Amino acid sequence: MIPCVLTMGKFESIHRGHQVLIASVVAEARRLQIDAVLLAFEPHPYRVLHDANYVPLLTSDIRTQIVQKLGIDRVVHFPFDEALIQLSPQAFCERLFHELHPEVIIVGEGYRFGKNREGTIETLKILAAAHNIIVQVIPTQQYDYAEKISTSYIRTLIKDGAYTSAEKLLGFPIDLVTTTLYNG
């Protein structure tokens, strides 16, 4: 497999905070002349853990189109299932390192992983260092009036009909959002 610069997460909305993270991944990949890879979990973890009827803000296809326009070379979908849920942070990283061969991993400061979200940024750094993989952390982003850009806040804005505000945080037209959530 081709080495890569990797980011991973739910990436439900590809909001401006995600876009800063993705820009860092793409810039580092171009600098190293390797692929920029985004790993996303399918189905959305909330659907598996809490509510089977949960509808993410973006479909997988729309998310892939957006991140490719932002410069991501490959989107990898990890199945979010019972087997993945049960992986310890160490086992998750071993799978990740073996399957994707990252040279650099770039995540947001709140990133957690592994069974019961036991893996922290520090855990990731330790496990990655043992494989000569560099971990970079991007701080949580703010924009305009938003204390913290988050998908949950954007969902609230959309449910409240504050479409212009949601669009500002998304950084793209709201009509890309799953139609069952946005009826504009």
N, C-alpha and C positions, 0 to 999 in steps of 0.2 A: 504494500500500500504506500501511497505517496505521503511524505511527511506534510504536516500542516500547522497552521496557527488555528487554534480551536476556541470557540466559545460555546457555552451550553446553557440550557435553561428551558423554561416554558415558552418564552417569547410569544405571548398571546397577542400582543398588540403592536409590536415594533414601534413603540412610542419614541419620543426624542431621547429619552435615556438609553433605550436599546440602541438607537442610532449612533450615539456617542461610542458605545461599546463596540458596535459593529465597525465603525470607522477606525477604531484602534486595531481591531483584528485585521482589517483589510490593509491598513498602513504597514503593520508589522509583517504580514504575509508578503506584501510587495517588496519590502526591504529585504526579506530573507529569500525572496523568489520561490515561494512555495504557496500551496493552496490556502485560501481563507475558508474555513469550514464552520458551519453553524450546526450544532446538534440540538434538536428539539425533540421533546417527548410526545408520543402519540399513543393513545389518545391523550388529551390534556389531563394532567394528574388530578385535577379537581374532580373530573368525571369519574375517575376510578376510585378515588379516596372518599368522596363526599356525596356527589350528586350525578347520577348517570345521565340526567337531562341537561346538564350544564352546557351552555353554548359559548365557545370561545369567541372573542371579538373578531378574529380573522379566521377564515378557513385555511387549511394547510396550503392550498394552491395559491391563495392571495399572499399569505406570509412568504412563501417561497419566491413569488414574483417580486415582492418588495425588497427582500434581502438580496436577491440577485442584482436588482437595480442599484443597491448600495455597495455592490462589489463582492459579495460572497460568491465563492466559486462552487461550493458544494453544500447542500443541505442534507444532513443525515437525520433520519427519524429513528429514534430508539423506541421500541415498543415499551410503553409504560404499563406493565402488567405485574401480576403477583410475583413472578420470578425476579423482576427488577426491584420491586419494592423490598424484597427480602435481602438484597445484597448489602453487605456491610460496606462502609466507605472504602475499605481496602479492596474488596472484591469488585466494587464498581469501578474503581480506578484501574485495576488490573485489566478489566474488560476494555475499558476506554483506551488505555495505552496500547493494548494488543491490537485492537481493531482499527484505531484511527491514527496512531503514530504521531501524536502532537509533539512539536518541538517547543511550542509556547501555548499556554492556556491563558485566556483572558476572560475574567468573570467580573460580575458586579459585586460590590462589597457585601451584599447580603446573601451571597450564594451558599446554599446548604445542599448536602447530597447524602445518599446512602440510606440504609434502613433507619426509620424514624428521624431522618434529617440529621443524623449524628455527625456527619462530616462537615467540618468548618473550613474556612479559608486556610487556616493554619494546618489542618489535616491535609488538605490538598497540596499545600506547599511542601510538606514533609514527604508525602507519597510521590509527588512529582520529582522532587530533588533526587530521590533514589534512582530515578530513570533519566536524570540529566534534562528534565523538562522544566522550563521556566514558567512561573505563574505570575501574572500581572493582575492587579485589582483596580477596577474603575470605580470611583466614588459615585454614590447615588446622585442623580442629576436633579436640578431645580430649573424651573422655567417660569418666567413671568410671575404670576400670583401663586403658583403651586409650590407648596412647601417641599414636596417630593413628587416627582413624576412616577406614577404607578398605574398599572392596569386597573386595579380596583377603583382608584379615584376616577379614572377615565370612564369606567363602567357606570359609576354613580352619576357623572355628568351627563352621560348619554341617557340614562334612565330618567333623569330630571329634565331632559329636553334642552340642556345647555350644549347644543351641538357645536357652536362656534368655539366655545372654551375647550371642548373635547378635541376638536380639530387642531387647535393650537398646540396641545400637548402631544397629539399624534404626529403632527408634522406632515400630514397628507389628508386628502379629502375623506370626509366621514362616510361617503357612499361606498367605500371599500369594506366597511364594517358589516359583519353578518347581518342580513336583512331582518332577522327575527328580533334583533336588538335595536336596530335603527330603522325607523319607518318613515324616513324623510323623502 
